[in-house]
Amino acid sequence: MRIGDPWHMLRPVRGFLLGVLVAVWCGQSSGQRGPAPRPSNSAASVLDALGMLQPESVKSILLLYSGKSISKSKAVELEADLKKTPDKIDDRLVLIGYYTTNARTSMDHLRLRTHVLWMIENHPEHPATAEPGLRDLPDDTDGNAQILVLWNKNLESHGDDLAVLKDAEKFFFGKDPGEADQLIHRIAQKEPNDKQWPGELAALYRMSGIPGEHIDDPGARAIESYKRVLELTQNVTGRESLAGDMAQAAFKVGDLAGAAELAKIHLRSRDRSALQRSNTILGRVALRSGDIAGAKQYLLESSGPLAAKDVSVSGPTLVLAKELLQQGEREAVLQYLDNCLSLWPRGEGVLQLWIADIKNGKTPNFGNLGN
């Protein structure tokens, strides 16, 4: 998931919202009693009826997804309406959603291309232009080439428009890392305190490497990426936790060398979670490298006295302890849990329960602390 993905945030209710949207739009079913209501002439009026007036990015996603379920006759009706009033953006988005899923003929694909190009040319500031369905046209090399041309023109003519820059960054992120790098820096200059942009830059480097640099050593590459992202990070708290955040992300994608180097940097920070978080990452890296002794040592170091400021609030991190238990290293885990008794006084009861389980040959359920 990319940062700020509104469709992901809508996951718990999106099925319901789309169902209501399509049902209201297409009218009541034929089996419903009483006169059928007149179908709306505009997708916007349906969303307005649902109170979905904002944010525009969420509204755009709903419109695009709702188009997948409309009938062919409804699509024909919307096409006719757009010929009379081309500026009906909402209806155009619904048609893009419709053709993205239901295009069968060359004419359907041409209509999809036409609507997408119209949006990018006439409304590059609209959040819908950053959606996947408007970034890539399936099986349409010429159409995608035209999209690229339009975005380059938009950057020339709307280079100071923040909304256009944000949409362009999403377009170039997976296509031209160098351009995306420059756009992220330009946007960050306009929004220096927004933590999204350092995170986006870190994600870009993690996925595509550092544009223009060829650093073979993964540890050195991770350090250089960190330095560049740090330059973009203005928030004091964010600067302290950045190395830990990047180390965690590197570990998740299997960059063990990079994760280890970043974790070592994080250990030197003043971030309250550094001792637990970084030693845990280093221990997990050691474990995957076959260094069980090193993994056990990192586990115990993560329960040093300085960890109290984090453990007393959030509880201990138990993912490394869980992995060592799976390797049969029960004594090291028992020592770790015993150390945590002084770090996490309010958790004494559950810690003693876990200690008893291990001593009795059982495997404790660490719950969320073990994930």
C-alpha positions as CSV (number, residue, x, y, z in Angstrom):
1,M,0.0,0.0,0.0
2,R,1.2,3.5,-0.9
3,I,1.1,6.3,1.7
4,G,-2.2,8.0,2.1
5,D,-4.2,5.4,0.3
6,P,-7.8,6.5,0.9
7,W,-9.3,3.4,-0.7
8,H,-7.5,1.2,1.8
9,M,-8.8,3.4,4.7
10,L,-12.3,2.9,3.4
11,R,-12.0,-0.9,3.3
12,P,-14.4,-1.6,6.3
13,V,-17.3,0.3,4.5
14,R,-16.4,0.5,0.9
15,G,-18.5,-2.5,-0.1
16,F,-21.6,-1.0,1.5
17,L,-20.9,2.4,0.0
18,L,-20.5,1.1,-3.5
19,G,-23.6,-1.1,-3.2
20,V,-25.7,1.9,-2.2
21,L,-24.1,4.0,-4.9
22,V,-25.0,1.6,-7.7
23,A,-28.4,0.8,-6.2
24,V,-29.4,4.4,-5.9
25,W,-28.0,5.3,-9.3
26,C,-29.6,2.5,-11.2
27,G,-33.0,2.9,-9.5
28,Q,-35.0,0.4,-7.5
29,S,-35.3,-3.2,-8.5
30,S,-38.3,-4.3,-10.6
31,G,-39.7,-6.2,-7.6
32,Q,-39.9,-3.2,-5.3
33,R,-43.4,-1.9,-4.6
34,G,-44.6,1.5,-5.5
35,P,-43.3,3.8,-8.3
36,A,-39.7,3.5,-9.1
37,P,-37.7,6.7,-8.3
38,R,-36.3,8.6,-11.2
39,P,-32.6,7.6,-11.7
40,S,-30.1,10.4,-11.1
41,N,-28.7,12.1,-14.1
42,S,-25.4,12.7,-12.3
43,A,-23.1,10.5,-10.3
44,A,-22.4,13.5,-8.1
45,S,-26.0,13.7,-7.0
46,V,-25.8,10.1,-5.8
47,L,-22.7,10.8,-3.7
48,D,-24.3,14.0,-2.5
49,A,-27.3,12.0,-1.4
50,L,-24.9,9.8,0.6
51,G,-23.3,12.8,2.1
52,M,-20.0,12.0,0.3
53,L,-19.1,15.6,-0.5
54,Q,-15.5,15.3,0.6
55,P,-12.7,14.5,0.4
56,E,-12.5,14.6,-3.3
57,S,-9.9,11.8,-3.5
58,V,-12.4,9.4,-1.7
59,K,-15.2,10.6,-3.9
60,S,-13.1,9.9,-7.0
61,I,-12.3,6.4,-6.0
62,L,-16.0,5.6,-5.3
63,L,-16.9,6.9,-8.7
64,L,-14.3,4.9,-10.5
65,Y,-15.2,1.7,-8.7
66,S,-18.9,2.2,-9.1
67,G,-18.5,2.4,-12.9
68,K,-17.5,-1.3,-12.9
69,S,-21.1,-2.2,-12.0
70,I,-23.2,0.0,-14.2
71,S,-25.1,-1.4,-17.2
72,K,-24.1,-0.9,-20.9
73,S,-27.3,1.2,-21.4
74,K,-26.3,3.5,-18.5
75,A,-22.8,3.9,-20.1
76,V,-24.4,4.8,-23.4
77,E,-26.6,7.4,-21.6
78,L,-23.6,8.9,-19.9
79,E,-21.7,9.1,-23.2
80,A,-24.6,11.0,-24.7
81,D,-24.7,13.4,-21.8
82,L,-21.0,14.1,-22.0
83,K,-21.3,15.1,-25.6
84,K,-23.6,17.8,-24.5
85,T,-21.8,18.8,-21.3
86,P,-18.1,17.6,-21.5
87,D,-17.2,19.1,-18.1
88,K,-19.2,16.5,-16.1
89,I,-16.1,15.1,-14.4
90,D,-18.0,12.7,-12.1
91,D,-19.8,11.0,-15.0
92,R,-16.5,10.8,-16.9
93,L,-14.9,9.0,-14.0
94,V,-17.7,6.5,-13.8
95,L,-17.2,5.8,-17.5
96,I,-13.5,5.3,-16.9
97,G,-14.3,2.8,-14.3
98,Y,-16.8,1.1,-16.6
99,Y,-14.5,0.7,-19.6
100,T,-11.5,-0.3,-17.4
101,T,-13.5,-3.4,-16.4
102,N,-15.9,-3.9,-19.2
103,A,-14.1,-2.9,-22.4
104,R,-14.5,-5.6,-25.1
105,T,-14.1,-3.8,-28.4
106,S,-11.5,-1.5,-29.9
107,M,-14.1,1.3,-29.7
108,D,-14.5,0.6,-26.0
109,H,-10.7,0.9,-25.5
110,L,-10.6,4.1,-27.6
111,R,-13.4,5.6,-25.4
112,L,-11.4,4.7,-22.3
113,R,-8.3,6.4,-23.7
114,T,-10.3,9.5,-24.7
115,H,-11.7,10.0,-21.2
116,V,-8.4,9.4,-19.5
117,L,-6.5,11.8,-21.7
118,W,-9.3,14.4,-21.3
119,M,-9.0,14.3,-17.5
120,I,-5.2,14.5,-17.5
121,E,-5.2,17.4,-20.1
122,N,-8.0,19.4,-18.6
123,H,-7.8,18.6,-14.9
124,P,-4.3,17.5,-13.9
125,E,-5.0,18.8,-10.5
126,H,-7.9,16.4,-9.9
127,P,-7.0,13.6,-7.5
128,A,-8.5,11.0,-9.8
129,T,-5.7,11.5,-12.3
130,A,-3.4,9.9,-9.8
131,E,-5.4,6.7,-9.6
132,P,-4.1,3.5,-11.2
133,G,-6.8,3.4,-13.8
134,L,-5.7,6.8,-15.1
135,R,-2.0,6.0,-15.0
136,D,-1.9,2.9,-17.2
137,L,-4.2,2.0,-20.0
138,P,-4.3,-1.8,-20.5
139,D,-2.9,-3.0,-23.8
140,D,-2.7,0.5,-25.2
141,T,0.9,1.5,-25.9
142,D,0.0,4.6,-27.9
143,G,-2.4,5.8,-25.2
144,N,0.2,5.4,-22.5
145,A,2.7,7.3,-24.6
146,Q,0.2,10.1,-24.9
147,I,-0.4,10.1,-21.1
148,L,3.4,10.5,-20.6
149,V,3.5,13.4,-23.0
150,L,0.6,15.1,-21.2
151,W,2.2,14.8,-17.8
152,N,5.4,16.3,-19.1
153,K,3.4,19.2,-20.5
154,N,1.5,19.6,-17.3
155,L,4.7,20.0,-15.3
156,E,5.9,22.7,-17.7
157,S,2.7,24.6,-17.6
158,H,1.5,23.9,-14.0
159,G,4.9,23.5,-12.3
160,D,3.9,25.6,-9.3
161,D,0.5,23.9,-8.7
162,L,0.9,21.7,-5.7
163,A,-2.0,19.4,-6.6
164,V,-0.6,18.9,-10.0
165,L,2.8,18.1,-8.6
166,K,1.3,15.5,-6.2
167,D,-0.6,13.8,-9.0
168,A,2.5,13.8,-11.3
169,E,4.6,12.3,-8.5
170,K,2.2,9.3,-8.3
171,F,2.4,8.9,-12.0
172,F,6.2,9.0,-12.2
173,F,6.8,7.0,-9.0
174,G,6.8,3.6,-10.8
175,K,7.9,4.8,-14.2
176,D,10.7,7.3,-13.8
177,P,12.4,7.3,-10.4
178,G,14.6,10.2,-11.2
179,E,11.6,12.4,-12.1
180,A,9.8,11.2,-9.0
181,D,12.8,12.0,-6.8
182,Q,12.8,15.6,-8.1
183,L,9.0,15.9,-7.6
184,I,9.1,14.6,-4.1
185,H,11.8,17.3,-3.2
186,R,9.8,20.0,-4.9
187,I,6.6,19.0,-3.0
188,A,8.5,18.8,0.3
189,Q,9.8,22.4,-0.2
190,K,6.1,23.4,-0.3
191,E,5.1,21.2,2.6
192,P,8.3,20.9,4.7
193,N,6.5,19.6,7.8
194,D,4.5,16.9,6.1
195,K,6.0,13.5,7.1
196,Q,4.5,11.9,4.0
197,W,7.2,13.1,1.7
198,P,10.3,11.7,3.6
199,G,8.3,8.4,3.8
200,E,7.6,8.6,0.0
201,L,11.2,9.2,-0.8
202,A,12.3,6.3,1.4
203,A,9.8,4.1,-0.4
204,L,11.1,5.2,-3.8
205,Y,14.7,4.4,-2.8
206,R,13.7,1.1,-1.4
207,M,11.8,0.1,-4.5
208,S,14.0,1.6,-7.3
209,G,17.3,2.4,-5.6
210,I,18.8,5.9,-5.6
211,P,18.4,7.5,-9.0
212,G,21.8,8.1,-10.7
213,E,23.7,6.1,-8.1
214,H,25.1,2.6,-8.4
215,I,26.0,1.4,-5.0
216,D,26.5,-2.4,-5.0
217,D,26.9,-2.8,-1.2
218,P,23.4,-3.0,0.3
219,G,24.6,-1.6,3.7
220,A,26.2,1.4,2.1
221,R,23.2,1.9,-0.2
222,A,20.9,1.9,2.9
223,I,23.1,4.5,4.7
224,E,23.1,6.8,1.6
225,S,19.3,6.5,1.3
226,Y,19.0,7.3,5.0
227,K,21.1,10.4,4.7
228,R,19.1,11.7,1.8
229,V,15.8,11.1,3.4
230,L,17.0,12.6,6.7
231,E,17.7,15.9,4.8
232,L,14.1,16.0,3.8
233,T,12.8,15.2,7.3
234,Q,12.1,18.4,9.3
235,N,10.1,17.0,12.2
236,V,12.4,16.5,15.2
237,T,10.6,13.3,16.4
238,G,10.6,12.0,12.8
239,R,14.3,12.6,12.5
240,E,15.0,10.5,15.6
241,S,12.8,7.6,14.6
242,L,13.7,7.7,10.8
243,A,16.5,5.1,10.9
244,G,14.3,2.7,12.9
245,D,11.4,3.2,10.5
246,M,13.7,2.6,7.5
247,A,15.4,-0.4,9.2
248,Q,12.0,-2.0,9.8
249,A,10.9,-1.4,6.2
250,A,14.2,-2.8,4.8
251,F,13.9,-5.9,7.0
252,K,10.3,-6.5,5.7
253,V,11.5,-6.6,2.1
254,G,14.4,-8.9,2.9
255,D,17.2,-6.3,2.8
256,L,19.0,-7.7,5.8
257,A,22.3,-5.9,5.4
258,G,20.5,-2.6,5.0
259,A,18.2,-3.2,7.9
260,A,21.3,-4.0,10.1
261,E,23.1,-0.8,9.2
262,L,20.1,1.3,9.7
263,A,19.3,-0.3,13.1
264,K,22.8,0.5,14.2
265,I,22.2,4.1,13.4
266,H,18.9,4.1,15.2
267,L,20.6,2.7,18.3
268,R,22.6,5.9,18.5
269,S,19.5,8.1,18.4
270,R,17.5,9.5,21.3
271,D,14.3,7.8,20.1
272,R,12.8,6.1,23.2
273,S,12.1,2.9,21.2
274,A,15.6,2.6,19.8
275,L,17.0,0.1,22.3
276,Q,14.2,-2.4,21.9
277,R,13.4,-1.8,18.3
278,S,16.9,-1.8,16.9
279,N,18.3,-4.7,18.9
280,T,15.2,-6.7,17.9
281,I,15.9,-6.1,14.2
282,L,19.6,-6.8,14.7
283,G,18.7,-10.1,16.5
284,R,16.3,-11.1,13.8
285,V,19.0,-10.4,11.1
286,A,21.5,-12.5,13.1
287,L,19.0,-15.3,13.5
288,R,18.5,-15.4,9.7
289,S,22.2,-15.4,9.2
290,G,22.6,-18.5,11.4
291,D,24.1,-16.5,14.3
292,I,22.0,-17.8,17.2
293,A,24.5,-16.7,19.8
294,G,24.4,-13.1,18.4
295,A,20.6,-13.2,18.3
296,K,20.4,-14.1,22.0
297,Q,22.8,-11.4,22.9
298,Y,20.7,-8.8,21.0
299,L,17.6,-10.0,22.8
300,L,19.2,-9.5,26.2
301,E,20.6,-6.1,25.2
302,S,17.1,-5.0,24.2
303,S,16.0,-5.4,27.8
304,G,18.7,-3.1,29.3
305,P,17.7,-0.4,31.8
306,L,17.3,2.3,29.2
307,A,14.5,0.3,27.5
308,A,12.2,1.1,30.5
309,K,11.1,4.5,29.0
310,D,9.6,2.6,26.0
311,V,8.7,-0.8,27.6
312,S,6.9,0.8,30.5
313,V,4.5,2.4,28.1
314,S,4.1,0.0,25.2
315,G,5.2,-3.3,26.7
316,P,8.2,-5.4,25.6
317,T,8.8,-6.4,22.0
318,L,8.5,-10.2,21.9
319,V,8.9,-11.1,18.2
320,L,12.6,-12.0,18.6
321,A,11.9,-13.9,21.8
322,K,9.2,-15.9,19.9
323,E,11.6,-16.7,17.1
324,L,14.2,-17.9,19.6
325,L,11.7,-20.1,21.4
326,Q,11.0,-21.7,18.0
327,Q,14.7,-22.5,17.9
328,G,14.6,-24.1,21.4
329,E,16.5,-21.2,23.1
330,R,14.3,-21.2,26.2
331,E,16.9,-20.1,28.8
332,A,17.7,-16.8,26.8
333,V,14.0,-16.0,26.6
334,L,13.4,-16.7,30.3
335,Q,16.2,-14.3,31.1
336,Y,14.7,-11.7,28.8
337,L,11.3,-12.0,30.4
338,D,12.9,-11.8,33.9
339,N,14.6,-8.6,32.8
340,C,11.3,-7.2,31.6
341,L,9.8,-7.6,35.1
342,S,11.5,-4.4,36.2
343,L,10.9,-2.6,32.9
344,W,7.2,-3.3,32.8
345,P,5.8,-3.4,36.3
346,R,2.1,-3.3,35.2
347,G,2.7,-6.4,33.1
348,E,4.2,-8.5,35.9
349,G,1.2,-10.8,36.0
350,V,1.3,-11.8,32.4
351,L,5.2,-11.9,32.4
352,Q,5.0,-14.4,35.3
353,L,2.4,-16.4,33.4
354,W,4.7,-16.6,30.3
355,I,7.7,-17.6,32.4
356,A,5.7,-20.4,34.0
357,D,4.5,-21.6,30.6
358,I,8.1,-21.9,29.3
359,K,9.3,-23.6,32.5
360,N,6.5,-26.1,32.1
361,G,7.5,-26.8,28.5
362,K,4.7,-24.8,27.0
363,T,4.8,-22.1,24.3
364,P,3.3,-18.8,25.5
365,N,0.8,-16.9,23.5
366,F,2.5,-13.4,23.3
367,G,-0.5,-11.9,21.4
368,N,0.2,-8.7,19.5
369,L,3.5,-8.2,21.3
370,G,4.9,-11.2,19.4
371,N,4.0,-9.9,16.0
